[in-house]
Amino acid sequence: MSEVPRRLVVGITGASGAAYGLRLLRRGRELGLETHLIVTPAGVLNVHHELGLDRQALEAEASRSHALGDVGACVASGSFATAAMVIAPCSMKTLAAVAHGFGDNLLTRAADVTLKERRRLVLMVRETPLNLAHLRNMTSVTEMGGIIFPPLPAFYHRPQSIEELVNESVERVLELAGVAGAAPQSWNGLRG
């Protein structure tokens, strides 16, 4: 059996939580991953609004960046082996497209390829409250083998900053994606 490639596809949409996508790219670099970024126009707007970065600065964080309309990019084919794909944050629009196999752009096509190749797909969905359509779409993606991972912070480690909360969620996602070197904090029980 061949070794899993050290490639991670990272999608960023317009949902709030751009820090998760940026941290994934940076942590991927630290772990020696080849990262492939796909960002939606609303994702670019949100990255600028929440993080103060423009498209060029964001793309510089990835090994390779792909245009949303480039459905001929390498990540659009199952023959381009990747370890996993994470969409962070994942909007409800993107979730719906993935749930219904609506691969009309490179982001949703890459997610579809990830599912059809039985690779790990993690969606860091960002919305609240959830309506029935959201819940059904999450169920559909889960039934197809995807992992729904709302970035809900854990407070039992007593984080001291937003950065710590983001980092911990990203480490958990990387572990779920099967990335060697991911280092989420483990729960060791209550200390009395």
MITI-97881 format. One record per residue (C-alpha): x, y, z; residue in three letters. Coordinates in steps of 0.05 Angstrom, whole numbers, plus 5000, padded with zeros to 4 digits. Example, Ala and Ser with C-alpha at 12.3 -4.5 7.8 and 13.67 -1.06 7.14 Angstrom:
<nodes>
524649105156ALA;527349795143SER;
</nodes>
This chain:
<nodes>
500050005000MET;502750684982SER;504251225033GLU;499051775043VAL;501552415008PRO;503153005053ARG;498153455016ARG;492353825048LEU;486954205011VAL;484454805050VAL;478155165030GLY;476055835059ILE;469056105050THR;465456735072GLY;462956465139ALA;465856795200SER;472056455227GLY;477556615176ALA;482656525231ALA;481555775227TYR;483355745153GLY;489556175163LEU;491855765222ARG;490955125182LEU;495455385127LEU;500755615177ARG;500454975217ARG;500754575153GLY;507254915135ARG;510054775204GLU;508354035195LEU;511554005126GLY;505053935088LEU;503954165016GLU;497754605024THR;492954754967HIS;488555364980LEU;481755504948ILE;478256124973VAL;471456404952THR;470357144937PRO;466457205002ALA;472156855037GLY;477057385011VAL;472457925038LEU;471957595105ASN;479457475110VAL;480458215097HIS;475058415147HIS;476957945204GLU;484457895194LEU;486558505154GLY;489758085099LEU;488758165025ASP;488357584975ARG;495757614959GLN;497757575032ALA;493056985044LEU;495456614982GLU;502656705005ALA;500956265065GLU;499555665020ALA;504255224980SER;499555314921ARG;493355724910SER;487855564860HIS;482656024829ALA;475455844847LEU;473555794773GLY;479455344754ASP;475754684751VAL;481654404712GLY;486454484771ALA;490053874799CYS;485553834861VAL;479453734816ALA;481753034799SER;481852404842GLY;488452214809SER;491752784848PHE;492652434915ALA;491652844978THR;491352655051ALA;485053055066ALA;481053685053MET;478654175105VAL;473854755092ILE;475055265147ALA;470555615156PRO;465055285117CYS;458855695099SER;451955395096MET;451955525020LYS;458255105012THR;455554565058LEU;449254525016ALA;453254474952ALA;457553914981VAL;451453555009ALA;448053544941HIS;454153414898GLY;453654094866PHE;460854154842GLY;460054804803ASP;466755104825ASN;473554844845LEU;472054854920LEU;465754424915THR;468853994861ARG;474953854904ALA;470353674962ALA;466453204917ASP;472952884894VAL;475152794966THR;468752434982LEU;468651994920LYS;475851784932GLU;474051615005ARG;478952115032ARG;477752525095ARG;473453145087LEU;472553595147VAL;467654175145LEU;468454705199MET;461354945192VAL;459755635220ARG;452555825232GLU;447855895290THR;442255765303PRO;441555195254LEU;435255085212ASN;432754415187LEU;436054495119ALA;442854595153HIS;441853985196LEU;439653545138ARG;445553775096ASN;450253605154MET;447052915159THR;447752815085SER;455152985086VAL;456252535146THR;452751955111GLU;457552055052MET;463551995099GLY;464952725113GLY;466252995182ILE;462253585208ILE;466553975257PHE;463454615282PRO;469254995315PRO;466354995384LEU;471655185435PRO;473454755494ALA;474455135558PHE;476854575604TYR;484054735585HIS;482955445610ARG;485155815547PRO;487756505557GLN;486656795488SER;482556725424ILE;488956475391GLU;489255895439GLU;482055715423LEU;483355735348VAL;489755335354ASN;486454785395GLU;480754715345SER;485654685287VAL;489854145322GLU;483553725332ARG;481653815259VAL;488653625235LEU;488352995279GLU;481452825249LEU;484352935180ALA;489752415196GLY;495552905194VAL;501752645230ALA;504353135281GLY;497653435300ALA;497953585374ALA;491153705406PRO;491053745482GLN;488253115513SER;483353105571TRP;486652805632ASN;480552835677GLY;478853305733LEU;484253425784ARG;481753445854GLY;
</nodes>
